[in-house]
Amino acid sequence: MVKRMFNTRIDLDQDTRAAIIERLNQSLAELSDLYSQVKQAHWNIKGPDFIALHKFFDELASDLLPLIDEVAERIPTLGGYALGTVRMAASRSSLAEFPTHVTDAQGMVTALAEAYAHTARCMRESIDFAEGQGDKATADLFTEVTRELDTRLWFIEAHLQ
């Protein structure tokens, strides 16, 4: 539920903006959780591929930050309040918890592939939602995020093939 709404001259009615803000906050939670899971893998990877994957996971995390920021900034743009703390994200995210018993390369990469696939699927659903609300700008944002996630998923899955 939207916590706060602020006035704006954006030409979407308040109910539409509230629905889109709710979806954006959900997406913010998913992306923030994904970021924390990538960092979890980065900090805990072990094995002969350590240095390559340690660096790769850090690059993946860095690539998520601008996406998180764009999604978060779209919320106040529409007159909403971004729910962006770690606790807020954790309570809203639909991502499965990162497996703490996994430290090997295959397990870490597989866990991240599943997390990226889930998050991209959520973003694809958000594209359709935003288009259905008549907000092409937010739909475009979700498209951009999905494209980036799909590309990173390709990089991750290349390690599994």
Order of alpha helices (4+ residues) and beta strands (2+ residues): alpha-alpha-alpha-alpha-alpha
